[in-house]
Amino acid sequence: MQSNNFKNIEKITEKFNKMNHLSRLIIKYGTQVFMLMFFLGALTVLLYKTILTANDYAFYLGTQIIKMSFSVFAESIIGSILIDFFAANN
């Protein structure tokens, strides 16, 4: 079972190494933007729970930033895969 998982990971890394440069850049910067947005949203929620207890908008804003960070991450991954797919066909 463990060697089967290792083979799957090897296949994923092999496919990732074959991606074009633009797709890799999109994944790289999309992941960085995701992490930045996620931590900003988590910080906003944490501040709401500890300091800004009177402002309910801060909690809403933090949760929305966290939700949007996952959307940005998914869009960057899916977009880079589509760009790589269409660039490989041409």
C-alpha positions in Angstrom: 0.0 0.0 0.0 2.7 2.4 0.9 4.7 1.7 -2.3 1.5 2.3 -4.3 1.1 5.8 -2.6 4.8 6.5 -3.4 4.3 5.7 -7.0 1.3 8.0 -7.2 3.4 10.8 -5.7 6.1 10.1 -8.2 3.6 10.4 -11.0 2.3 13.7 -9.7 5.8 15.2 -9.4 6.7 13.9 -12.9 3.6 15.6 -14.4 4.3 18.8 -12.5 7.9 18.9 -13.8 6.6 18.6 -17.3 4.3 21.6 -16.9 5.2 24.8 -18.8 6.8 27.7 -17.0 3.7 29.9 -17.0 1.6 27.2 -15.3 4.2 26.7 -12.6 4.4 30.4 -11.9 0.6 30.6 -11.6 0.6 27.8 -9.1 3.5 29.3 -7.2 2.1 32.8 -6.9 -1.5 31.5 -6.4 -0.3 29.5 -3.5 1.5 32.5 -2.0 -1.6 34.7 -2.4 -3.7 31.9 -0.8 -1.4 31.7 2.2 -1.4 35.5 2.6 -5.2 35.8 2.4 -5.7 32.8 4.7 -3.4 34.1 7.4 -4.9 37.6 7.1 -8.4 36.2 7.5 -7.3 34.0 10.4 -5.6 37.0 12.1 -8.8 39.0 11.7 -10.9 36.3 13.3 -8.3 35.9 16.1 -8.4 39.7 16.7 -12.1 39.6 16.8 -12.1 36.8 19.4 -9.5 38.5 21.6 -9.6 42.3 21.1 -12.3 43.5 18.8 -15.3 41.8 20.5 -17.6 44.7 20.0 -17.3 44.7 16.2 -19.2 41.8 14.6 -18.1 43.0 11.1 -14.5 41.9 11.8 -15.6 38.3 12.3 -17.6 38.4 9.1 -14.8 40.0 7.2 -12.3 37.4 8.5 -14.4 34.5 7.5 -15.1 35.9 4.1 -11.3 36.4 3.5 -10.7 32.8 4.5 -13.4 31.5 2.1 -12.1 33.7 -0.8 -8.5 32.4 -0.2 -9.6 28.9 -1.0 -11.4 30.1 -4.1 -8.3 31.9 -5.2 -6.2 28.8 -4.6 -8.6 26.6 -6.5 -8.8 29.0 -9.4 -5.0 29.2 -9.7 -4.6 25.4 -9.7 -7.4 24.8 -12.1 -6.4 27.7 -14.3 -2.8 26.6 -14.5 -3.8 23.0 -15.4 -6.1 24.3 -18.2 -3.4 26.6 -19.5 -0.9 23.8 -19.5 -3.4 21.5 -21.2 -4.3 23.9 -24.0 -0.7 25.0 -24.5 0.4 21.4 -24.9 -2.2 20.8 -27.6 -0.9 23.7 -29.7 
